[in-house]
């Protein structure tokens, strides 16, 4: 399994936090950066070991990420993938954990800068 140097998780709630924990427990990433809106939520994610670093600044959070996983409400995913794509390094892979795909993939098709790729995904998770 590939080990990532830096992974950014945008939105470290139940799904994003679980992804971060899984990556850290399995040694799949050296650094897991949690990106969020509230410092209190980010502190909690770090205390639980879901992330190694935190920031409320999306461009800063994805600046070194080889993999960016957007785990925010569906209506925010397209906007946040676009913003992340502008600030992550060339060669980065972006994905999401939204429950729908058609509108997200259609909105992002051909919209991102060269050198970054978006692959829609689904966490197949139930309720908490």
JOTA-V593657 format. One record per backbone hydrogen bond with DSSP energy under -0.5 kcal/mol. NH is the residue of the N-H (numbers start at 1). CO is the residue of the C=O. Records with the same first field share a line. If there is no record, write none. Layout:
# JOTA-V593657
NH = CO / CO
This chain:
# JOTA-V593657
4 = 2 / 28
7 = 31
8 = 67
9 = 33
10 = 8 / 69
11 = 9 / 35
17 = 13
18 = 14
19 = 15
20 = 16
21 = 17
22 = 18
23 = 19
24 = 20
25 = 21
26 = 22
27 = 24
28 = 23
29 = 23
30 = 4
31 = 5
33 = 7 / 31
34 = 32 / 53
35 = 9 / 33
36 = 55
39 = 37
42 = 38
43 = 39
44 = 40
45 = 41
46 = 42
47 = 43
48 = 44
49 = 46
50 = 45
51 = 45
52 = 32
53 = 32
55 = 34
58 = 56
61 = 57
62 = 58
63 = 59 / 60
65 = 62
66 = 6
67 = 6
68 = 93
69 = 8
70 = 68 / 95
71 = 10 / 69
76 = 73
77 = 73 / 74
78 = 74
80 = 76
81 = 77
82 = 78
83 = 79
84 = 80
85 = 81
86 = 82
87 = 83 / 84
88 = 84
91 = 115
92 = 89
93 = 66
94 = 117
95 = 68
96 = 119
97 = 70
105 = 101
106 = 102
107 = 103
108 = 104
109 = 105
111 = 108
112 = 108
116 = 113
117 = 92
119 = 94
